[in-house]
Amino acid sequence: MEQLLQQIINGISLGSIYALIALGYTMVYGIIKLINFAHSDVYMLGAYIGYFCMTKLNLGFLPSLIIAMILCTLVGVTIEKVAYKPLRNSTRIAVLITAIGVSLFIEYVTMAIAGPNVRSYPPMTGILAKNFDLGGINVTMQQLIILGTTIVLMILLQFIVKKTRIGKAMRAVSLDQDAAMLMGINVNTTISFTFALGSALAGAAGILVGIYYNSINPLMGMLPGLKAFVAAVFGGIGIIPGAMIGGYFIGIIEVLVSGYGNSMYRDGVVFAILILVLIIKPAGLLGKNIREKV
Amino acid sequence: MLEVKNLDVHFGVIHALKGVSLTVNDGDIVTLIGANGAGKTTTLRTISGLKKPTNGEILLDGKDITHTSAQDRVKMGISHVPEGRRVFPTMTVLENLELGAFLRRDKDEIAKDLKKVYELFPILADRRKQLAGTLSGGEQQMLAMGRALMSRPKILFLDEPSMGLAPLFVQEIFNIIKNINSTGTTILLVEQNAKMALQIADYAYVIETGSIVLSGTGKELMESEDIKKAYLGG
């Protein structure tokens, strides 16, 4: 029992990171129906920016997090402007191939600049290195930071999407682009804003994974990116709460498979889940088709 | 109010509008009737900025708006109820109406207009917390019209407001259109239901395969033999 709880706590930490990445996939898909393959590389950049802030600038966690989020926002918006916006009226496959190109571009430019080697985040010190023992279950301060940061960001995101003007515009554009234009909504601004939000969350996920697993490298985004994508599909792609649930689900499953089964299978199980979802409920856990009435 | 001059629109190689010209005077109900695929919807979509013309001019109150964005045209007083209503299905009725006032910042006036819309369509007030996708077709039409009114338009475009509605609803929708017009909103109405449209129209245009072939007051066209044969069923 204790071991199970311990695994679930570890799974929640990993799931938080998947959930943060999955939100970016799902929001961008919701608004322009694009699987933004470069998204996982924005996450990687977040980890590198965090690393740079913490080791070279000697900043603390919070300022590093904020800088990583801001810079990733800029990167995300730039990617959209430079690579995707000129293709707004092209076929979806053209944009998808471009996304893969952007992804490779970012990975190898990072490799050229920062080197291909694995880098280590500085060890946590002081209060950040604390461990809590809750009756045999070990919770680290890092895990609390990950969960706390994720919850705050998710609440913030929900507020932006549900209550603000631009959030309402995002929902309107994702539902019906033409109708949104007829309301006077600027579709281009709204799409840029969506990339900005998603990229900020990916940046946060990058630095969180850095403090959790310590090691980062230029290709670190690939597998977590794919798994976060599975999480988004699991929850129902385009649906924000779905990405959150999917992220935690995939994170917990992965940790349980490594803990109780064989850690060699953990990636396989995640993709097996993707296949099952696509067979049994292709619209995802929260996805449903509201049929249009005439 | 609105003047369209020699509008040409292409979809790839298809020449959808061939030199369409029409005028809508202040305070009038003007209707554009024609068969399926004649170019009615394309005309409206081009005037409201969703489709770019290849040629021609669009003037609103004498000002050339041909190259402005759809967003700016909403600001200048054009509001468009698209074909098939296009309400936001997973948003509530109230959220849909609020989006209609997206470009406005005058909160008090928006609240007043919301009240007016609820007076015009009492059913929307009852359903304000319901998701728009769960409304009936007629209710969705009312919501789409209410939403369009929330921008406080000078001119309202209605694209096939009676499509797919029960006859009782059709009559009601047309009464409401007259009602909206009587409060000072100019209306450009596209309809396949030519009879109903001509009855309420001050002026009417007939479009066939992308060209205006006939125009006149609603009454004149109702009495025209050609129109009777082609659009009014004998």
Interface residues (C-beta under 8 A of the other chain):
Chain A: R165 K168 A169 R171 A172 L175 D176 D178 A179 A180 M181 L182 M183 G184 I185 N186 I290 E292 K293 V294
Chain B: S48 G49 L50 S69 A70 Q71 V74 K75 S79 H80 P82 G84 R86 V87 F88 P89 T90 M91 E95 E98 L99 G100 F102 L103 L131 G133 T134 L135 S136 G137 Q140 R147 A148 S151 M163 G164
